[in-house]
Amino acid sequence: MKDLKLVKQYKGNTPNFFLIAGPCSVESEEQILEIAKFLKQKGIKYLRGGAFKPRTSPYSFQGLQEQGTELLKKVKNQTGLKIVTEVMDTKDIDLISSCADILQVGARNMHNFSLLKELGKTKKPILLKRGLAATIEEFLYAAEYILKEGNQNIILCERGIRTFETSTRNTLDLSAIPLIKSITKLPIIADPSHGTGVKNLIIPMSKAAIAAGADGLIIEVHNNPQEALSDKDQSLNFQEFSLLLKEIDPYLKLNNKNF
């Protein structure tokens, strides 16, 4: 990792522990507004919601796209929540930036170096997710691409990697959190929703991530998970998310953190 000059030299301030929550996809105005209002009541400041969705199958729901960005703008104006949403293509950076406070690079695009370079020229914070089978070194080199272009507002995200295990959607590599924190001061959060794909595992893995030193969590929350157009098996309903907040509170206090 000798070439990781900027990653190793990063001297930014690590933010307070923060939670990002919301649905995998923006599906309708009613859906995203109901979820946003609930999250605001719970003290959440960052709303995630995909307008453009990279899907394995070309026949799966691809997101509302431009309409989705307009709905995110409307929700932001009505609730004051900060928006986190994914950008998939360099041509959409300006469009996504018009509604998002944090631009997300999904796992499939971690190796999209053209996209990383262009995002490095923006001033928006970048949420960089670890690739499906990326090594920690490759993950940090992706961050280096962004840093090299001048953007130092990067949040790393451990979201699980693909292994031989089939009982979970991915294998959440929590060892990556303390290892990365020994290399760089870049903040790193965990995504136990994608990391497991099993809603019953989200709370225990959230606790484990906090214990491992994660600077935050990103959690999928839906007002009606059974009817969600994507990721329904890993989306918490309102009652389940409320329980998560209650369950992780002692772990945050134990580590002198709050959101």
Backbone hydrogen bonds in HBPLUS format (Angstrom, degrees):
<---DONOR---> <-ACCEPTOR-->    atom                        ^
c    i                          cat <-CA-CA->   ^        H-A-AA   ^      H-
h    n   atom  resd res      DA  || num        DHA   H-A  angle D-A-AA Bond
n    s   type  num  typ     dist DA aas  dist angle  dist       angle   num
A0004-LEU N   A0001-MET O   3.19 MM   3  5.62 166.3  2.21 115.1 119.3     1
A0005-LYS N   A0003-ASP O   2.76 MM   2  5.41 141.6  1.91 100.7  90.9     2
A0008-LYS N   A0004-LEU O   3.14 MM   4  6.13 158.5  2.19 141.3 147.1     3
A0009-GLN N   A0005-LYS O   2.94 MM   4  6.05 138.9  2.12 139.5 151.5     4
A0010-TYR N   A0006-LEU O   2.99 MM   4  5.86 117.5  2.40 139.7 151.1     5
A0018-PHE N   A0215-ASP O   3.23 MM 197  6.85 144.8  2.36 136.6 143.5     6
A0217-LEU N   A0018-PHE O   3.16 MM 199  6.71 145.1  2.29 145.5 154.9     7
A0020-ILE N   A0217-LEU O   2.89 MM 197  6.24 160.3  1.93 155.7 162.2     8
A0219-ILE N   A0020-ILE O   2.82 MM 199  6.29 156.8  1.88 158.7 162.3     9
A0021-ALA N   A0046-TYR O   3.12 MM  25  6.50 167.1  2.14 154.7 154.4    10
A0048-ARG N   A0021-ALA O   2.93 MM  27  5.48 160.0  1.97 118.0 124.5    11
A0022-GLY N   A0219-ILE O   3.18 MM 197  6.73 139.4  2.35 153.7 164.8    12
A0221-VAL N   A0022-GLY O   2.79 MM 199  4.59 157.7  1.84 105.8 113.6    13
A0050-GLY N   A0024-CYS O   2.98 MM  26  5.74 142.4  2.13 113.5 125.2    14
A0026-VAL N   A0050-GLY O   2.91 MM  24  5.58 166.9  1.93 142.4 139.1    15
A0032-ILE N   A0028-SER O   3.13 MM   4  6.28 179.2  2.13 156.0 155.7    16
A0033-LEU N   A0029-GLU O   3.03 MM   4  5.94 155.9  2.09 146.5 153.5    17
A0034-GLU N   A0030-GLU O   3.05 MM   4  6.04 157.6  2.10 142.2 148.4    18
A0035-ILE N   A0031-GLN O   3.13 MM   4  6.35 163.3  2.16 150.4 154.8    19
A0036-ALA N   A0032-ILE O   2.97 MM   4  6.01 158.3  2.01 139.3 146.0    20
A0037-LYS N   A0033-LEU O   2.97 MM   4  6.10 164.3  1.99 151.0 154.3    21
A0038-PHE N   A0034-GLU O   3.16 MM   4  6.33 157.1  2.21 143.5 149.6    22
A0039-LEU N   A0035-ILE O   2.94 MM   4  6.20 165.2  1.97 155.8 159.5    23
A0040-LYS N   A0036-ALA O   2.94 MM   4  6.14 156.9  2.00 150.6 156.9    24
A0041-GLN N   A0037-LYS O   3.14 MM   4  6.32 154.5  2.21 142.7 148.8    25
A0042-LYS N   A0038-PHE O   3.20 MM   4  6.53 133.7  2.42 139.6 152.0    26
A0042-LYS N   A0039-LEU O   3.03 MM   3  5.02 130.6  2.28  94.8 108.6    27
A0044-ILE N   A0039-LEU O   3.01 MM   5  5.32 157.4  2.06 154.6 147.4    28
A0043-GLY N   A0040-LYS O   2.99 MM   3  5.10 162.0  2.03 107.8 112.6    29
A0082-LYS N   A0045-LYS O   2.88 MM  37  6.08 169.2  1.89 163.7 160.7    30
A0047-LEU N   A0082-LYS O   2.74 MM  35  5.99 165.6  1.76 173.1 178.2    31
A0084-VAL N   A0047-LEU O   2.83 MM  37  5.92 155.4  1.89 155.8 152.4    32
A0049-GLY N   A0084-VAL O   3.20 MM  35  6.64 144.6  2.33 166.0 171.1    33
A0065-GLN N   A0051-ALA O   2.71 MM  14  4.64 152.9  1.78 140.9 132.3    34
A0053-LYS N   A0062-GLN O   3.01 MM   9  4.84 156.7  2.07 133.2 126.9    35
A0060-SER N   A0057-SER O   3.22 MM   3  5.45 166.6  2.24 108.7 112.9    36
A0067-GLN N   A0064-LEU O   3.24 MM   3  5.38 131.2  2.49 140.7 128.5    37
A0068-GLY N   A0065-GLN O   2.81 MM   3  5.01 118.7  2.19 102.9 119.8    38
A0069-THR N   A0065-GLN O   3.06 MM   4  6.51 145.6  2.18 154.1 164.5    39
A0070-GLU N   A0066-GLU O   3.20 MM   4  6.54 152.3  2.28 146.6 153.6    40
A0071-LEU N   A0067-GLN O   3.06 MM   4  6.38 150.3  2.15 146.3 154.3    41
A0072-LEU N   A0068-GLY O   2.99 MM   4  6.25 150.8  2.08 145.0 152.9    42
A0073-LYS N   A0069-THR O   3.00 MM   4  6.26 151.2  2.09 143.7 151.0    43
A0074-LYS N   A0070-GLU O   3.05 MM   4  6.32 155.8  2.11 142.9 149.2    44
A0075-VAL N   A0071-LEU O   2.93 MM   4  6.17 160.5  1.97 149.8 154.7    45
A0076-LYS N   A0072-LEU O   2.91 MM   4  6.02 158.1  1.96 145.9 152.3    46
A0077-ASN N   A0073-LYS O   2.96 MM   4  6.19 158.1  2.01 149.4 154.8    47
A0078-GLN N   A0074-LYS O   3.01 MM   4  6.20 148.0  2.12 144.2 153.0    48
A0079-THR N   A0075-VAL O   2.88 MM   4  5.91 151.8  1.96 152.5 158.8    49
A0080-GLY N   A0076-LYS O   2.80 MM   4  5.03 148.1  1.90 133.2 142.0    50
A0101-ASP N   A0083-ILE O   2.84 MM  18  5.21 154.7  1.90 133.7 141.9    51
A0102-ILE N   A0083-ILE O   3.06 MM  19  6.41 152.1  2.14 161.9 163.8    52
A0085-THR N   A0102-ILE O   3.38 MM  17  6.85 153.4  2.46 170.2 171.4    53
A0104-GLN N   A0085-THR O   2.91 MM  19  5.51 171.4  1.92 135.3 134.4    54
A0087-VAL N   A0104-GLN O   2.99 MM  17  6.04 158.9  2.04 162.4 159.0    55
A0092-ASP N   A0089-ASP O   2.97 MM   3  5.47 157.1  2.03 115.1 122.3    56
A0093-ILE N   A0090-THR O   3.32 MM   3  5.49 171.1  2.33 110.0 112.2    57
A0096-ILE N   A0092-ASP O   2.89 MM   4  6.04 172.8  1.89 163.2 164.6    58
A0097-SER N   A0093-ILE O   2.84 MM   4  5.89 155.2  1.90 147.3 155.3    59
A0098-SER N   A0094-ASP O   3.14 MM   4  6.26 130.9  2.39 137.8 148.2    60
A0098-SER N   A0095-LEU O   3.21 MM   3  5.35 139.1  2.39  98.0 109.0    61
A0099-CYS N   A0096-ILE O   3.09 MM   3  5.69 158.3  2.14 114.3 120.6    62
A0100-ALA N   A0096-ILE O   2.90 MM   4  5.92 151.1  1.99 155.7 165.1    63
A0103-LEU N   A0125-PRO O   2.93 MM  22  6.31 160.6  1.97 166.6 161.3    64
A0127-LEU N   A0103-LEU O   2.82 MM  24  6.00 160.5  1.85 140.7 147.3    65
A0105-VAL N   A0127-LEU O   2.77 MM  22  6.04 167.3  1.79 161.8 161.4    66
A0129-LYS N   A0105-VAL O   3.05 MM  24  5.98 163.2  2.07 158.4 163.6    67
A0109-ASN N   A0106-GLY O   2.97 MM   3  5.39 144.8  2.09 110.3 120.9    68
A0110-MET N   A0107-ALA O   3.36 MM   3  5.38 170.3  2.37 105.5 108.2    69
A0112-ASN N   A0109-ASN O   2.89 MM   3  4.84 164.2  1.91 109.3 113.3    70
A0113-PHE N   A0111-HIS O   2.99 MM   2  5.56 122.2  2.33 109.7  93.3    71
A0115-LEU N   A0112-ASN O   3.05 MM   3  5.44 119.5  2.44 106.1 120.0    72
A0116-LEU N   A0112-ASN O   3.00 MM   4  6.34 159.7  2.04 152.1 158.6    73
A0117-LYS N   A0113-PHE O   2.93 MM   4  6.06 159.7  1.97 147.3 151.9    74
A0118-GLU N   A0114-SER O   3.18 MM   4  6.39 160.5  2.22 144.4 149.1    75
A0119-LEU N   A0115-LEU O   2.92 MM   4  6.15 159.6  1.97 154.7 160.7    76
A0120-GLY N   A0116-LEU O   2.92 MM   4  6.08 138.0  2.10 140.4 152.1    77
A0121-LYS N   A0118-GLU O   3.06 MM   3  5.28 150.2  2.15 102.3 111.3    78
A0122-THR N   A0119-LEU O   3.11 MM   3  5.28 159.1  2.15 105.0 111.6    79
A0126-ILE N   A0153-ASN O   2.71 MM  27  6.15 157.7  1.76 158.1 164.7    80
A0155-ILE N   A0126-ILE O   2.76 MM  29  6.06 159.6  1.80 165.3 164.5    81
A0128-LEU N   A0155-ILE O   2.80 MM  27  6.05 152.6  1.87 154.2 163.6    82
A0157-CYS N   A0128-LEU O   2.86 MM  29  5.87 128.5  2.13 161.3 150.8    83
A0130-ARG N   A0157-CYS O   2.99 MM  27  6.12 150.3  2.08 175.9 167.6    84
A0134-ALA N   A0131-GLY O   3.40 MM   3  4.84 175.8  2.40  98.2  99.3    85
A0162-ARG N   A0132-LEU O   2.67 MM  30  5.62 160.6  1.70 167.6 168.4    86
A0139-PHE N   A0135-THR O   2.95 MM   4  6.18 156.0  2.01 148.8 156.0    87
A0140-LEU N   A0136-ILE O   2.96 MM   4  6.22 160.2  2.00 151.6 155.5    88
A0141-TYR N   A0137-GLU O   2.92 MM   4  6.18 147.7  2.03 146.7 156.4    89
A0142-ALA N   A0138-GLU O   3.03 MM   4  6.29 145.7  2.15 143.9 152.3    90
A0143-ALA N   A0139-PHE O   3.28 MM   4  6.71 149.0  2.38 140.5 148.2    91
A0144-GLU N   A0140-LEU O   2.92 MM   4  6.22 144.7  2.04 140.0 150.7    92
A0145-TYR N   A0141-TYR O   3.03 MM   4  6.39 143.7  2.17 146.0 153.8    93
A0146-ILE N   A0143-ALA O   3.11 MM   3  5.28 119.4  2.49  98.7 112.6    94
A0147-LEU N   A0143-ALA O   2.96 MM   4  6.26 168.4  1.97 157.2 160.4    95
A0148-LYS N   A0144-GLU O   2.81 MM   4  5.84 157.7  1.86 150.7 156.4    96
A0149-GLU N   A0146-ILE O   3.17 MM   3  5.53 142.2  2.33 105.3 115.2    97
A0150-GLY N   A0147-LEU O   2.89 MM   3  5.24 160.3  1.93 112.5 118.9    98
A0156-LEU N   A0187-PRO O   2.88 MM  31  6.10 161.5  1.91 161.5 155.3    99
A0189-ILE N   A0156-LEU O   2.86 MM  33  6.24 161.3  1.89 148.0 149.0   100
A0158-GLU N   A0189-ILE O   2.93 MM  31  6.33 158.0  1.97 165.8 162.7   101
A0191-ASP N   A0158-GLU O   2.90 MM  33  6.17 148.2  2.01 161.8 157.6   102
A0161-ILE N   A0171-THR O   2.95 MM  10  5.26 157.5  2.00 131.0 130.5   103
A0171-THR N   A0161-ILE O   2.82 MM  10  5.26 163.6  1.85 148.1 153.8   104
A0169-ARG N   A0196-THR O   2.68 MM  27  5.22 162.2  1.71 137.6 135.2   105
A0174-LEU N   A0172-LEU O   3.17 MM   2  5.91 123.7  2.50 107.0  91.8   106
A0176-ALA N   A0173-ASP O   3.11 MM   3  5.71 154.4  2.18 111.3 118.6   107
A0177-ILE N   A0174-LEU O   3.11 MM   3  5.57 146.7  2.23 108.7 116.8   108
A0179-LEU N   A0175-SER O   3.30 MM   4  6.35 156.7  2.36 145.6 152.4   109
A0180-ILE N   A0176-ALA O   2.84 MM   4  5.80 164.1  1.86 145.6 150.1   110
A0181-LYS N   A0177-ILE O   3.00 MM   4  6.16 157.5  2.05 149.8 156.7   111
A0182-SER N   A0178-PRO O   3.08 MM   4  6.20 122.2  2.43 133.1 145.7   112
A0182-SER N   A0179-LEU O   3.10 MM   3  5.20 142.4  2.25  98.0 109.1   113
A0183-ILE N   A0180-ILE O   2.95 MM   3  5.15 150.0  2.05 104.6 114.2   114
A0184-THR N   A0180-ILE O   2.92 MM   4  6.13 161.3  1.95 163.7 168.4   115
A0215-ASP N   A0188-ILE O   2.80 MM  27  5.59 173.6  1.80 158.5 157.2   116
A0190-ALA N   A0216-GLY O   3.08 MM  26  6.47 156.3  2.14 139.3 140.8   117
A0218-ILE N   A0190-ALA O   3.01 MM  28  6.41 144.1  2.15 155.9 159.4   118
A0195-GLY N   A0191-ASP O   2.89 MM   4  5.81 147.3  1.99 144.5 154.7   119
A0196-THR N   A0192-PRO O   3.26 MM   4  5.82 133.5  2.49 121.0 125.8   120
A0197-GLY N   A0193-SER O   2.79 MM   4  5.49 145.3  1.91 143.6 154.0   121
A0201-LEU N   A0198-VAL O   2.95 MM   3  5.58 158.3  2.00 120.7 127.8   122
A0202-ILE N   A0199-LYS O   3.21 MM   3  5.33 158.6  2.26 105.4 111.9   123
A0205-MET N   A0201-LEU O   3.05 MM   4  6.03 157.8  2.10 148.8 155.7   124
A0206-SER N   A0202-ILE O   2.88 MM   4  5.92 136.9  2.06 140.7 152.4   125
A0206-SER N   A0203-ILE O   3.12 MM   3  5.04 125.5  2.43  95.6 110.1   126
A0207-LYS N   A0203-ILE O   3.07 MM   4  6.38 158.9  2.11 156.5 160.9   127
A0208-ALA N   A0204-PRO O   3.02 MM   4  6.26 157.3  2.08 142.0 148.5   128
A0209-ALA N   A0205-MET O   2.92 MM   4  6.00 150.1  2.01 137.4 145.1   129
A0210-ILE N   A0206-SER O   3.07 MM   4  6.34 156.6  2.12 148.5 153.8   130
A0211-ALA N   A0207-LYS O   2.99 MM   4  6.28 160.6  2.03 150.1 155.6   131
A0212-ALA N   A0208-ALA O   2.89 MM   4  6.13 138.7  2.06 140.7 152.4   132
A0214-ALA N   A0209-ALA O   2.97 MM   5  5.49 166.3  1.99 151.4 148.2   133
A0213-GLY N   A0210-ILE O   3.01 MM   3  5.18 152.3  2.09 102.9 111.8   134
A0236-LEU N   A0220-GLU O   2.94 MM  16  6.24 169.8  1.95 145.7 142.3   135
A0222-HIS N   A0236-LEU O   2.89 MM  14  6.11 162.0  1.92 160.8 164.3   136
A0227-GLU N   A0224-ASN O   2.92 MM   3  5.71 152.1  2.00 127.4 134.6   137
A0228-ALA N   A0225-PRO O   3.07 MM   3  4.94 164.0  2.10 104.3 109.3   138
A0234-GLN N   A0231-ASP O   3.33 MM   3  5.69 154.2  2.40 107.6 114.6   139
A0241-PHE N   A0237-ASN O   2.92 MM   4  6.15 156.5  1.97 156.7 163.6   140
A0242-SER N   A0238-PHE O   2.98 MM   4  6.15 154.5  2.04 146.2 153.1   141
A0243-LEU N   A0239-GLN O   3.06 MM   4  6.32 148.7  2.16 141.5 149.7   142
A0244-LEU N   A0240-GLU O   2.98 MM   4  6.30 149.5  2.07 141.9 150.2   143
A0245-LEU N   A0241-PHE O   3.05 MM   4  6.40 160.2  2.09 152.4 155.6   144
A0246-LYS N   A0242-SER O   3.15 MM   4  6.42 155.9  2.21 143.3 149.7   145
A0247-GLU N   A0243-LEU O   2.84 MM   4  6.05 153.7  1.91 152.0 159.7   146
A0248-ILE N   A0244-LEU O   2.92 MM   4  6.10 156.0  1.97 159.1 163.7   147
A0251-TYR N   A0248-ILE O   3.01 MM   3  5.23 120.4  2.38 103.9 119.3   148
A0252-LEU N   A0248-ILE O   2.98 MM   4  6.30 150.8  2.06 156.8 166.0   149
A0253-LYS N   A0249-ASP O   3.03 MM   4  6.31 163.3  2.06 155.5 159.5   150
A0254-LEU N   A0250-PRO O   2.91 MM   4  6.02 150.7  1.99 140.6 149.1   151
A0255-ASN N   A0251-TYR O   3.16 MM   4  6.31 139.2  2.34 135.1 144.3   152
A0255-ASN N   A0252-LEU O   3.15 MM   3  5.19 127.8  2.44  94.6 107.9   153
A0257-LYS N   A0252-LEU O   2.70 MM   5  4.78 170.4  1.71 144.2 145.2   154
A0256-ASN N   A0253-LYS O   3.07 MM   3  4.79 162.3  2.10 102.9 105.2   155
